[in-house]
């Protein structure tokens, strides 16, 4: 069975692709953008992953994403609304039948921003947890290569367990810097 997602070794091209897509988004949102974070597995050097760049733009007002949805759709993004996470606006972008980008837009102050950013920051510096996460991802992709929902569901327990640890660690890092 063929997957619409490529799972592969870490690529040094991923940060450059993030930069290119972030520049596009800044061009659409102009002064509404506060920051754009590279999140998800492609933001963690050395981690094998689905080759999908996850961007997390933080905007002054989430309604800006709603107003720009028609323009983003014209530019090739698919709008999914909140897609299960209250306060988020989720967009995807595909190329040649493969998912290439996930865009998770949040308004400033949304607590989910910290959750996403902290998890990735934690895995960047905690090699044992990163290896465990990678082993899980590889096993799930081998078992469900064409079923992204089952692949994602299979990661939930690991992520749910590690998120509070990552958030506490991240807050501690921020308070000492």
C-alpha positions as semicolon CSV with decimal commas, in nm:
position;residue;x (nm);y (nm);z (nm)
1;X;0,000;0,000;0,000
2;X;0,136;0,344;-0,092
3;X;0,144;0,622;0,164
4;X;0,072;0,988;0,100
5;X;0,345;1,063;0,350
6;X;0,716;1,004;0,312
7;X;0,888;0,877;0,625
8;X;1,262;0,929;0,604
9;X;1,583;1,011;0,784
10;X;1,633;1,365;0,909
11;X;1,715;1,609;0,631
12;X;1,914;1,931;0,665
13;X;1,680;2,068;0,396
14;X;1,391;2,078;0,644
15;X;1,501;2,396;0,826
16;X;1,555;2,569;0,490
17;X;1,208;2,461;0,374
18;X;1,068;2,595;0,701
19;X;1,239;2,931;0,634
20;X;1,094;2,948;0,280
21;X;0,740;2,870;0,394
22;X;0,766;3,103;0,695
23;X;0,866;3,386;0,460
24;X;0,557;3,315;0,247
25;X;0,333;3,325;0,553
26;X;0,489;3,650;0,674
27;X;0,408;3,795;0,333
28;X;0,040;3,704;0,375
29;X;0,001;3,809;0,739
30;X;0,232;4,113;0,743
31;X;0,209;4,292;1,080
32;X;-0,029;4,033;1,229
33;X;0,258;3,785;1,274
34;X;0,429;3,789;1,612
35;X;0,646;3,482;1,553
36;X;0,661;3,162;1,349
37;X;0,793;2,848;1,518
38;X;0,924;2,538;1,344
39;X;0,756;2,254;1,537
40;X;0,693;1,888;1,478
41;X;0,949;1,620;1,407
42;X;1,117;1,801;1,117
43;X;1,228;2,067;1,367
44;X;1,433;1,814;1,568
45;X;1,778;1,750;1,418
46;X;1,858;1,382;1,386
47;X;1,497;1,262;1,419
48;X;1,357;1,051;1,136
49;X;1,010;1,173;1,046
50;X;0,734;1,211;0,796
51;X;0,874;1,473;0,559
52;X;0,609;1,729;0,651
53;X;0,717;2,074;0,770
54;X;0,506;2,193;1,064
55;X;0,488;2,568;1,110
56;X;0,325;2,740;1,405
57;X;0,256;3,106;1,331
58;X;0,151;3,315;1,629
59;X;-0,072;3,604;1,527
60;X;-0,197;3,904;1,722
61;X;-0,558;3,806;1,658
62;X;-0,677;3,463;1,540
63;X;-0,950;3,626;1,330
64;X;-0,672;3,739;1,094
65;X;-0,637;3,375;0,986
66;X;-1,010;3,357;0,920
67;X;-0,998;3,671;0,705
68;X;-0,700;3,540;0,506
69;X;-0,839;3,189;0,450
70;X;-0,964;3,261;0,095
71;X;-0,624;3,401;-0,006
72;X;-0,439;3,108;0,154
73;X;-0,666;2,866;-0,032
74;X;-0,585;3,042;-0,361
75;X;-0,216;2,995;-0,278
76;X;-0,259;2,617;-0,243
77;X;-0,334;2,574;0,125
78;X;-0,631;2,367;0,238
79;X;-0,826;2,505;0,535
80;X;-0,942;2,262;0,804
81;X;-1,075;2,508;1,065
82;X;-0,980;2,425;1,423
83;X;-0,944;2,055;1,335
84;X;-0,992;1,932;1,690
85;X;-0,789;2,196;1,876
86;X;-0,988;2,491;2,003
87;X;-0,844;2,826;1,902
88;X;-0,622;2,685;1,626
89;X;-0,660;2,738;1,254
90;X;-0,513;2,442;1,069
91;X;-0,403;2,446;0,706
92;X;-0,222;2,188;0,496
93;X;-0,030;2,206;0,172
94;X;0,033;1,918;-0,066
95;X;0,258;1,873;-0,367
96;X;0,219;1,591;-0,621
97;X;-0,021;1,404;-0,393
98;X;0,208;1,421;-0,086
99;X;0,157;1,634;0,222
100;X;0,443;1,884;0,249
101;X;0,332;2,134;0,515
102;X;0,106;2,162;0,817
103;X;0,029;2,515;0,936
104;X;-0,100;2,552;1,294
105;X;-0,202;2,916;1,346
106;X;-0,269;3,035;1,700
107;X;-0,359;3,369;1,850
108;X;-0,113;3,523;2,094
109;X;-0,151;3,375;2,442
110;X;-0,302;3,042;2,340
111;X;-0,166;2,779;2,584
112;X;-0,120;2,522;2,306
113;X;0,170;2,728;2,169
114;X;0,379;2,639;2,475
115;X;0,287;2,271;2,445
116;X;0,408;2,246;2,085
117;X;0,722;2,455;2,128
118;X;0,829;2,293;2,458
119;X;0,789;1,936;2,330
120;X;1,018;1,995;2,033
121;X;1,272;2,198;2,231
122;X;1,289;1,920;2,489
123;X;1,350;1,648;2,231
124;X;1,626;1,855;2,069
125;X;1,839;1,819;2,383
126;X;1,720;1,492;2,543
127;X;1,867;1,222;2,322
128;X;1,727;0,917;2,505
129;X;1,370;1,043;2,476
130;X;1,432;1,144;2,114
131;X;1,556;0,791;2,032
132;X;1,257;0,633;2,206
133;X;1,019;0,860;2,016
134;X;1,191;0,779;1,687
135;X;1,170;0,405;1,751
136;X;0,799;0,439;1,820
137;X;0,744;0,646;1,505
138;X;0,935;0,395;1,291
139;X;0,733;0,103;1,431
140;X;0,404;0,284;1,379
141;X;0,490;0,384;1,023
142;X;0,592;0,026;0,942
143;X;0,259;-0,096;1,081
144;X;0,037;0,181;0,935
145;X;0,213;0,324;0,628
146;X;-0,109;0,445;0,467
147;X;-0,318;0,520;0,775
148;X;-0,210;0,854;0,918
149;X;-0,483;0,846;1,183
150;X;-0,362;0,519;1,334
151;X;-0,001;0,637;1,309
152;X;-0,090;0,958;1,494
153;X;-0,306;0,781;1,752
154;X;-0,018;0,543;1,824
155;X;0,201;0,836;1,932
156;X;-0,058;0,987;2,168
157;X;0,039;0,800;2,486
158;X;0,408;0,885;2,448
159;X;0,336;1,251;2,374
160;X;0,081;1,284;2,655
161;X;0,330;1,138;2,903
162;X;0,622;1,354;2,789
163;X;0,445;1,688;2,737
164;X;0,423;1,793;3,105
165;X;0,788;1,698;3,156
166;X;0,885;1,900;2,848
167;X;0,678;2,201;2,955
168;X;0,830;2,205;3,305
169;X;1,180;2,173;3,158
170;X;1,113;2,447;2,902
171;X;0,977;2,688;3,162
172;X;1,281;2,624;3,377
173;X;1,512;2,695;3,081
174;X;1,330;3,020;3,010
175;X;1,346;3,133;3,374
176;X;1,724;3,083;3,388
177;X;1,806;3,249;3,057
